[in-house]
């Protein structure tokens, strides 16, 4: 990891909680997925990796992706990134969010979007959905409904073929999990 990325990781670790649905552990899982996807797809890692570290630094409000991209620009400027790099990184962050509904244009934005979605499905998705429900006092019925409302739709919103391949098994796991939980909630 370069010196600038190490500094960014330290800054991010001070801005977000270590755990939780959008904590540092989530960011670092998405980082590792972006590393793998980025290498496989020939992404510009000098844009992708800072973007992934900064993608969830602001979680308040309706549009966390835009707010995170603005805050990222301030941090990157302080670290001496060029204005072109700041613009590219900020656009990558701004387009990653499922709920914002923006279409990522660059390969790096597509990879970040895909990696973030991959962390929301499969076994990790089950874990994060349960954690989110606990953090927000959601009842079991809302937790289960969240799969149909959002998580089961994510597989079809993946942009890159490599991520689509990864999403298939994760999607299948969630379907099996939902079948199991339905059987336990509705025995007989």
ABEGO torsion letter per residue (X at the ends): XBAAAAAAAAAAAAABBABEAABAAAAAAAAAAAAAAAAAAGBBAAAAAAAAAAAAABABEABAAAAAAAAAAAAAAAAGBBAAAAAAAAAAAAAABAAAGBBBABAAAAAAAAAAAAAABEAAAAAAAAAAAAAAGBBAAAAAAAAAAAAAAAAAABABAAAAAAAAAAAAAAAAAAAAAAAAABBX
